[in-house]
């Protein structure tokens, strides 16, 4: 009950009160499996991402024999590493991969893995693989949008190398089936220096489509 109350306080933004309750639960040594997850979340909300990583890692190590609980700690680690300064690509890849192995039935995990591959690693092939896997499990909006972005990236790459090739045309068709190209998607590419060329190519495509309206 105290752990749930602590969680409620955290969700209300009452972090000091949440921490007091979490310390009481810790002292009780109840073995509550999600306690370190909640402590990591408080650290995350305080923008202490290094502490969030430290706590979530301990939680994962303690409960890695329980796939459901361990996958939750992977999620906390991914959130924290996304915000931690420096190149965290290898760490993110490790925990994204681990999470899908622990819970391969969860579509959102595959979709988020696709997002990581595309926007953190500039790997549209990997993003397509994992994005398609996500949609075989559940057809959902964010999953379609991420997969569309991966196919648009593939189209831009192929169009630059071999304009009008069948693979490029097929990639563009698949992308447009999933989600229309929009300004938000363009910004996702343009805001990343490594993906600027892709963003510019897609911007030209977007401009052509707008002129046809």
Secondary structure as GFF3:
##gff-version 3
##sequence-region A 1 213
A	DSSP	alpha_helix	2	11	.	.	.	ID=ss1
A	DSSP	alpha_helix	15	28	.	.	.	ID=ss2
A	DSSP	alpha_helix	35	45	.	.	.	ID=ss3
A	DSSP	alpha_helix	49	63	.	.	.	ID=ss4
A	DSSP	alpha_helix	67	83	.	.	.	ID=ss5
A	DSSP	alpha_helix	89	102	.	.	.	ID=ss6
A	DSSP	alpha_helix	107	115	.	.	.	ID=ss7
A	DSSP	pi_helix	116	120	.	.	.	ID=ss8
A	DSSP	alpha_helix	124	137	.	.	.	ID=ss9
A	DSSP	alpha_helix	141	161	.	.	.	ID=ss10
A	DSSP	alpha_helix	166	178	.	.	.	ID=ss11
A	DSSP	alpha_helix	183	190	.	.	.	ID=ss12
A	DSSP	three_ten_helix	193	195	.	.	.	ID=ss13
A	DSSP	alpha_helix	196	212	.	.	.	ID=ss14
###
